[in-house]
Amino acid sequence: MQAKQAVAKAPPVYRPQPTPHVAQRKILTHGPKAAIQAKAQALPRETSGRPPVAGPRPLATRGTAVRSGHTIQRQQSRTIQRQKADAQAYADTNGLGITANHITVMAYVTTTANPKNHRQGLLDAWNLNNARWAINTPPDLAATTASTNPYSYQNFQVYKDWTNTTSGVTFQTPFGTGNVSAFHNQGAPKLGSNKKDWDNADVGDKYIHYVAALRSGGLTDQQIATALLNENGAAFQSMEEKRAAAMIFSTVYLAEEWRKQGAAKVYRAMMRAIAAGTRTFDHFLDDYKFIPAAQSGREMVGRFYNVFNEDAAKASLSATEQVYYNCLSPAQTDDWSSDDELRKDDKKNLKSVNRLTAKKHTS
């Protein structure tokens, strides 16, 4: 009896219970377990007058709204950074000695004492990405934009009227009073000129011949490129120079542009680089891919278009093509449209359409 009482009075043995694992308290927001958890949390609380809650707080919705605002800010930041980078690249390439931002670029562009070609080039570089902080074109530079260029594809009547039966066409360029002739041949315009119209000035029919004739008068490559860009025929003194200028000009704006829209835009960028002294016509003969083959030219335009359309990074271009890309004028999607896409009306329903569209944007 005493033994039993001694056992009864002994203190209880303490056995610690395992602490519940933290993972059991984790709130899930999706999946089957989340549904079970939501039911448990849906039980009404006796001490609250609020209706039962149907599940965990929808944190995802709140996070999405916050992220959307941040995304817009990041996009705007990337846009202005691209503007600064493009303008800074042009300024550094051409030795302008400025740190590119909206104020410094606007000041340089609007100062008429600065070289006109650099003002235009810097303006084009800043406005390249069509951002909300675009700088308006000063009145004295407005005449150099593509929209008012009578030889751009939107305005050049010979180009606009061209069909697969066109022949016997003659027209003049800003470079002299001699005629340039053209007819449709093998899927594209074929151009030529008769030396009788050019005081018997003898010029070959290839780009290398045009460059040699352009240099024959003693002008520097920078002076030649500037005259071609400004459509300044008075800069050339001899008929050889004028005839060569007319031929290279019309070949680009009619024949190459017909093969692939964007050919003239890239050509002008190359002329700006030459005018700035960073490239030469020797480089042009190697770099303008329409010279060796039309398909190579189309591929070059396709690479530029991919960067413009943000389907590829500018770093995907070669170092040389990046120099030219920095010299492009402000672009619109139509500037890169392929003629094979436009050849759907009766005037441009060419048999060559399938050949052209097959490798339209190859890169």
C-alpha positions as CSV (number, residue, x, y, z in Angstrom):
1,M,0.0,0.0,0.0
2,Q,2.8,2.4,0.9
3,A,4.6,1.4,-2.2
4,K,1.6,2.2,-4.4
5,Q,1.2,5.6,-2.7
6,A,4.9,6.4,-3.3
7,V,4.5,5.7,-7.0
8,A,1.4,7.9,-7.2
9,K,3.2,10.8,-5.6
10,A,6.2,10.7,-8.0
11,P,6.4,13.7,-10.4
12,P,5.4,13.1,-14.0
13,V,8.1,12.5,-16.5
14,Y,8.5,15.5,-19.0
15,R,8.7,14.4,-22.6
16,P,9.2,17.4,-25.0
17,Q,7.1,17.4,-28.1
18,P,8.7,18.0,-31.5
19,T,8.3,21.5,-32.8
20,P,6.1,21.7,-35.9
21,H,8.1,22.2,-39.1
22,V,7.9,25.7,-40.5
23,A,7.0,24.4,-43.9
24,Q,3.6,23.4,-42.5
25,R,2.8,27.1,-41.9
26,K,3.7,28.2,-45.4
27,I,0.9,30.0,-47.2
28,L,0.6,28.6,-50.7
29,T,-0.9,30.6,-53.5
30,H,-1.6,28.0,-56.1
31,G,-1.9,24.2,-56.6
32,P,-4.1,21.6,-54.9
33,K,-2.7,22.2,-51.4
34,A,-3.5,25.9,-51.8
35,A,-7.1,25.0,-52.4
36,I,-7.2,23.0,-49.2
37,Q,-5.5,25.8,-47.3
38,A,-8.0,28.3,-48.7
39,K,-10.9,26.2,-47.3
40,A,-9.4,26.1,-43.9
41,Q,-8.9,29.9,-43.9
42,A,-12.4,30.4,-45.1
43,L,-13.9,29.4,-41.7
44,P,-15.6,32.4,-40.1
45,R,-14.1,33.9,-37.0
46,E,-16.6,34.2,-34.1
47,T,-15.0,37.4,-32.9
48,S,-15.3,39.2,-36.2
49,G,-18.2,40.8,-37.9
50,R,-16.6,40.5,-41.3
51,P,-17.8,38.0,-43.9
52,P,-15.6,34.9,-44.3
53,V,-12.5,35.3,-46.6
54,A,-12.6,33.1,-49.7
55,G,-8.8,32.4,-49.7
56,P,-5.4,33.9,-49.2
57,R,-4.8,37.6,-50.2
58,P,-4.2,37.8,-53.9
59,L,-0.7,39.1,-53.6
60,A,0.0,38.3,-57.3
61,T,-2.4,40.9,-58.5
62,R,-0.9,43.6,-56.4
63,G,2.6,42.6,-57.5
64,T,1.6,42.7,-61.2
65,A,0.4,46.3,-60.8
66,V,3.6,47.4,-59.2
67,R,5.7,45.6,-61.8
68,S,3.7,47.2,-64.6
69,G,4.6,50.7,-63.4
70,H,8.3,49.7,-63.0
71,T,8.2,48.2,-66.5
72,I,7.0,51.5,-68.0
73,Q,9.7,53.4,-66.2
74,R,12.4,50.9,-67.3
75,Q,11.2,51.2,-70.9
76,Q,11.3,55.0,-70.8
77,S,14.7,54.8,-69.2
78,R,16.0,52.4,-71.9
79,T,14.7,54.7,-74.6
80,I,16.5,57.8,-73.4
81,Q,19.6,55.7,-72.8
82,R,19.5,54.5,-76.4
83,Q,19.1,58.1,-77.5
84,K,22.1,59.2,-75.5
85,A,24.2,56.2,-76.7
86,D,23.4,56.8,-80.4
87,A,24.1,60.5,-80.1
88,Q,27.3,59.9,-78.0
89,A,28.5,57.4,-80.6
90,Y,28.1,59.9,-83.4
91,A,29.7,62.7,-81.3
92,D,32.7,60.5,-80.4
93,T,33.1,59.1,-84.0
94,N,33.1,62.6,-85.4
95,G,35.1,64.4,-82.7
96,L,32.4,66.8,-81.7
97,G,33.7,67.0,-78.1
98,I,30.3,66.9,-76.3
99,T,28.7,64.7,-73.7
100,A,25.4,63.8,-75.2
101,N,22.2,64.7,-73.4
102,H,19.0,66.4,-74.5
103,I,20.4,69.9,-73.7
104,T,23.8,69.5,-75.3
105,V,22.5,67.9,-78.4
106,M,19.8,70.5,-78.9
107,A,22.4,73.3,-78.4
108,Y,24.7,71.8,-80.9
109,V,22.0,71.1,-83.5
110,T,20.4,74.5,-83.3
111,T,23.8,76.4,-83.5
112,T,24.1,77.4,-87.1
113,A,27.8,78.1,-86.7
114,N,28.4,74.3,-86.3
115,P,29.1,72.2,-89.5
116,K,25.8,71.5,-91.2
117,N,26.5,67.9,-91.9
118,H,27.4,67.2,-88.2
119,R,24.4,69.0,-87.0
120,Q,22.2,66.8,-89.2
121,G,24.1,63.7,-88.3
122,L,23.9,64.3,-84.5
123,L,20.2,65.2,-84.8
124,D,19.6,62.0,-86.8
125,A,21.5,59.9,-84.2
126,W,19.5,61.4,-81.3
127,N,16.1,60.9,-83.1
128,L,17.0,57.5,-84.4
129,N,14.8,55.6,-81.9
130,N,11.7,57.9,-82.4
131,A,11.6,58.6,-78.7
132,R,9.3,61.0,-76.9
133,W,12.3,63.4,-76.3
134,A,12.9,63.8,-80.1
135,I,14.4,67.1,-81.1
136,N,12.7,69.1,-83.9
137,T,14.6,69.7,-87.1
138,P,15.8,73.3,-87.4
139,P,14.4,75.1,-90.4
140,D,17.7,75.3,-92.2
141,L,18.1,71.5,-92.0
142,A,14.6,70.6,-93.0
143,A,15.4,70.6,-96.7
144,T,17.8,67.7,-96.2
145,T,15.3,65.3,-94.8
146,A,14.2,62.3,-96.8
147,S,10.5,63.3,-96.8
148,T,11.3,66.4,-98.9
149,N,13.9,64.7,-101.1
150,P,12.4,64.5,-104.6
151,Y,14.4,61.4,-105.3
152,S,13.2,59.4,-102.3
153,Y,11.0,56.5,-103.2
154,Q,7.9,58.4,-102.0
155,N,8.5,61.3,-104.4
156,F,10.7,60.1,-107.3
157,Q,8.2,59.9,-110.1
158,V,10.3,57.6,-112.3
159,Y,10.5,55.1,-109.5
160,K,6.8,55.4,-108.7
161,D,5.8,54.9,-112.3
162,W,8.1,51.9,-112.9
163,T,6.7,48.7,-114.3
164,N,8.0,45.4,-115.7
165,T,7.5,46.9,-119.2
166,T,9.2,50.2,-118.7
167,S,11.7,51.2,-121.4
168,G,13.0,54.3,-123.1
169,V,12.9,56.4,-119.9
170,T,15.2,59.4,-119.6
171,F,15.6,61.8,-116.7
172,Q,18.0,64.3,-115.2
173,T,19.6,64.4,-111.8
174,P,20.8,67.3,-109.7
175,F,24.3,66.8,-111.2
176,G,24.4,68.4,-114.7
177,T,22.0,68.6,-117.6
178,G,22.9,65.3,-119.2
179,N,20.4,62.6,-119.4
180,V,20.3,59.2,-117.6
181,S,18.4,56.5,-119.4
182,A,16.7,53.4,-118.0
183,F,14.7,50.4,-118.9
184,H,13.5,47.2,-117.2
185,N,15.9,44.3,-117.5
186,Q,16.1,41.0,-115.5
187,G,13.7,42.0,-112.8
188,A,15.1,45.5,-112.0
189,P,15.9,48.9,-113.6
190,K,18.9,49.0,-115.9
191,L,20.6,52.4,-116.1
192,G,23.0,54.0,-118.5
193,S,24.1,57.3,-120.0
194,N,25.4,58.4,-123.4
195,K,28.6,60.4,-123.5
196,K,27.1,62.5,-126.3
197,D,24.8,64.0,-123.6
198,W,27.8,64.7,-121.4
199,D,30.2,66.5,-123.8
200,N,31.8,63.1,-124.6
201,A,33.0,62.6,-121.0
202,D,34.1,59.0,-120.8
203,V,32.9,57.2,-117.6
204,G,32.6,53.5,-117.1
205,D,29.4,51.7,-116.0
206,K,30.5,50.3,-112.6
207,Y,30.7,51.7,-109.1
208,I,34.5,51.6,-109.2
209,H,34.4,53.7,-112.4
210,Y,32.1,56.2,-110.8
211,V,34.3,56.6,-107.8
212,A,37.4,57.1,-110.0
213,A,35.7,59.8,-112.1
214,L,34.4,61.5,-109.0
215,R,37.9,61.8,-107.6
216,S,39.4,62.9,-110.9
217,G,38.7,66.6,-110.2
218,G,40.8,66.7,-107.1
219,L,38.0,66.9,-104.5
220,T,38.6,65.0,-101.3
221,D,36.3,62.1,-100.4
222,Q,34.7,64.2,-97.7
223,Q,33.9,67.0,-100.2
224,I,32.5,64.5,-102.8
225,A,30.3,62.8,-100.2
226,T,29.0,66.1,-98.9
227,A,28.1,67.2,-102.5
228,L,26.3,64.0,-103.1
229,L,24.4,64.3,-99.9
230,N,23.4,67.9,-100.5
231,E,22.7,67.2,-104.2
232,N,25.0,70.0,-105.0
233,G,26.0,69.7,-108.7
234,A,27.9,72.9,-108.6
235,A,30.6,71.3,-106.5
236,F,31.7,69.2,-109.5
237,Q,33.6,71.1,-112.2
238,S,34.3,68.6,-115.0
239,M,31.7,66.6,-117.0
240,E,33.4,63.4,-115.9
241,E,32.6,64.2,-112.3
242,K,29.1,65.3,-113.1
243,R,28.3,62.3,-115.2
244,A,29.7,59.9,-112.5
245,A,27.7,61.7,-109.8
246,A,24.5,61.4,-111.8
247,M,25.1,57.7,-112.4
248,I,25.9,56.7,-108.8
249,F,23.0,58.8,-107.6
250,S,20.4,57.4,-110.0
251,T,21.7,53.8,-109.7
252,V,21.1,53.9,-105.9
253,Y,17.8,55.8,-105.9
254,L,16.3,53.8,-108.8
255,A,18.0,50.4,-109.4
256,E,19.1,49.5,-105.9
257,E,16.1,51.0,-104.2
258,W,13.9,49.0,-106.5
259,R,15.8,45.8,-105.6
260,K,15.3,46.5,-101.9
261,Q,13.8,49.5,-100.2
262,G,16.3,50.8,-97.6
263,A,19.2,50.7,-100.1
264,A,19.2,54.5,-100.5
265,K,18.9,55.0,-96.8
266,V,22.0,52.9,-96.1
267,Y,23.8,54.7,-98.9
268,R,23.1,58.1,-97.4
269,A,24.4,56.8,-94.0
270,M,27.6,55.8,-95.7
271,M,27.9,59.2,-97.4
272,R,27.6,60.8,-94.0
273,A,30.3,58.7,-92.6
274,I,32.6,59.6,-95.5
275,A,31.6,63.3,-95.2
276,A,32.6,63.1,-91.5
277,G,36.0,61.6,-92.4
278,T,35.5,58.3,-90.6
279,R,35.2,56.3,-93.8
280,T,36.4,56.7,-97.5
281,F,35.1,55.7,-100.9
282,D,37.5,52.8,-100.8
283,H,35.5,51.6,-97.8
284,F,32.3,52.3,-99.6
285,L,33.2,50.0,-102.5
286,D,33.8,47.2,-100.0
287,D,30.9,48.0,-97.6
288,Y,28.0,48.7,-99.9
289,K,26.9,45.2,-100.4
290,F,24.7,45.9,-103.4
291,I,27.9,46.4,-105.4
292,P,29.0,42.7,-105.5
293,A,25.4,41.2,-105.5
294,A,21.8,42.3,-105.1
295,Q,21.1,39.5,-102.6
296,S,24.0,40.6,-100.4
297,G,22.5,44.1,-100.5
298,R,19.2,42.8,-99.4
299,E,20.8,40.9,-96.5
300,M,22.6,44.1,-95.4
301,V,19.4,46.1,-95.4
302,G,17.7,43.2,-93.5
303,R,20.4,43.4,-90.8
304,F,19.8,47.1,-90.4
305,Y,16.1,46.7,-90.3
306,N,16.3,44.0,-87.6
307,V,18.2,46.4,-85.3
308,F,15.8,49.2,-86.1
309,N,12.8,46.9,-85.3
310,E,14.6,45.7,-82.1
311,D,14.6,42.1,-83.3
312,A,18.4,42.2,-83.0
313,A,20.9,44.2,-80.9
314,K,23.0,46.8,-82.5
315,A,26.0,44.8,-81.3
316,S,24.9,42.1,-83.7
317,L,26.1,44.3,-86.5
318,S,29.8,44.3,-87.5
319,A,31.9,47.2,-86.1
320,T,31.8,48.8,-89.6
321,E,28.1,48.5,-89.9
322,Q,27.6,50.0,-86.5
323,V,29.4,53.1,-87.7
324,Y,27.0,53.4,-90.6
325,Y,24.0,52.6,-88.4
326,N,24.9,55.5,-86.1
327,C,24.8,57.7,-89.2
328,L,21.2,56.7,-90.3
329,S,18.6,59.4,-90.5
330,P,15.4,58.9,-88.4
331,A,13.7,55.8,-89.7
332,Q,10.1,54.7,-90.1
333,T,9.0,51.1,-90.8
334,D,8.1,52.1,-94.4
335,D,11.7,53.0,-95.1
336,W,12.6,49.3,-94.9
337,S,9.6,47.9,-96.8
338,S,10.6,45.6,-99.5
339,D,9.5,46.4,-103.0
340,D,8.4,42.8,-103.4
341,E,5.8,43.6,-100.7
342,L,4.7,46.6,-102.7
343,R,4.4,44.8,-106.0
344,K,0.8,43.8,-105.5
345,D,-0.8,46.4,-107.7
346,D,-1.1,46.0,-111.5
347,K,1.8,48.3,-112.2
348,K,4.3,46.3,-110.1
349,N,3.1,42.8,-110.6
350,L,6.4,41.4,-111.7
351,K,7.4,37.8,-112.5
352,S,10.4,38.3,-110.2
353,V,8.3,38.7,-107.1
354,N,8.8,35.1,-106.0
355,R,12.6,35.3,-106.4
356,L,12.7,38.5,-104.4
357,T,10.5,37.4,-101.5
358,A,12.3,34.1,-101.0
359,K,15.2,35.7,-99.1
360,K,13.7,39.0,-98.3
361,H,15.2,39.6,-94.8
362,T,17.9,36.9,-94.7
363,S,20.5,37.8,-92.0
